Amino acid sequence: MDTIYHSEDLGKPFLLKLKSELKNTFKGCKEIAIKIHFGEPGNDFAFKPEQIKPITNLLNELNIGFFFYDSSVAYGGIRGDSESYKKYAAEKGWEDIGKIRIDEGFVVVKGKKMSYEVCKPLTEAEGVLVQLLLYIFYEPFLHV
């Protein structure tokens, strides 16, 4: 893991700092992967395209190409195969702000104590931006 950035919001000061860091980190990259979870029906806590758009706008300003990436899952449902998951992500509006790739391929990476299956598109990307956490507090949860 390289660097983690934290901000309470995506205000101008944070976005200016992030723009500088993106420019330096991904200098020379033609296309990077943005690892993200597109959610499932009924999941109100997954990222929405409008929440990520300020960051993709920075990448566009810097002429850094990108694609959104996630893998399908083993338990079935809408995320059970790449085609239905990609269609679902597009219907949620992700395709309006960037390319979507859903892939089931992996490569095996040997660690010190075990081997890992790592998503192939992530190993082939020139860089990876992981948008890991976004805390959204809804009014009903504040009064538990």
Stockholm file with secondary structure:
# STOCKHOLM 1.0

chainA/1-144         MDTIYHSEDLGKPFLLKLKSELKNTFKGCKEIAIKIHFGEPGNDFAFKPEQIKPITNLLNELNIGFFFYDSSVAYGGIRGDSESYKKYAAEKGWEDIGKIRIDEGFVVVKGKKMSYEVCKPLTEAEGVLVQLLLYIFYEPFLHV
#=GR chainA/1-144 SS CCCCCCCSSCCHHHHHHHHHHHHHHTTTCSEEEEECCCCCTTCCSSCCHHHHHHHHHHHHHTTCEEEEEEECCTTCGGGSSHHHHHHHHHHTTGGGTSEEEEECCEEEEECSSCEEEEEHHHHHSSCEEECCCCCCCCHHHHTC
#=GC SS_cons         CCCCCCCSSCCHHHHHHHHHHHHHHTTTCSEEEEECCCCCTTCCSSCCHHHHHHHHHHHHHTTCEEEEEEECCTTCGGGSSHHHHHHHHHHTTGGGTSEEEEECCEEEEECSSCEEEEEHHHHHSSCEEECCCCCCCCHHHHTC
//
